[in-house]
């Protein structure tokens, strides 16, 4: 039986180690890609959520502005009516 010189065994071990390393890197790259895809999906979901929150904020802001205008109108009308009532009451 012919034996393989030690330097050939060493090269074989290095080659197998290199193959294992490459496979591990490939698995890490796939894991990184998977994680990247998950994070991208979460980011997009977060952006959509913030867009929805912003739309709701704008809707509330517009309602608040409308209510402010209504309050000013009602205060003006109330002052006018109080003035008319005061004008109709006889002085004591």
Secondary structure, DSSP 8 states (H G I E B T S, - for coil): -----HHHHHHHHHHHHHHHHHHHHHHHHHHHHHHHHHHHHHHHHHHHHHHHHHHHHHHHHHHHHHHHHHHHHHHHHHHHHHHHHHHHS---
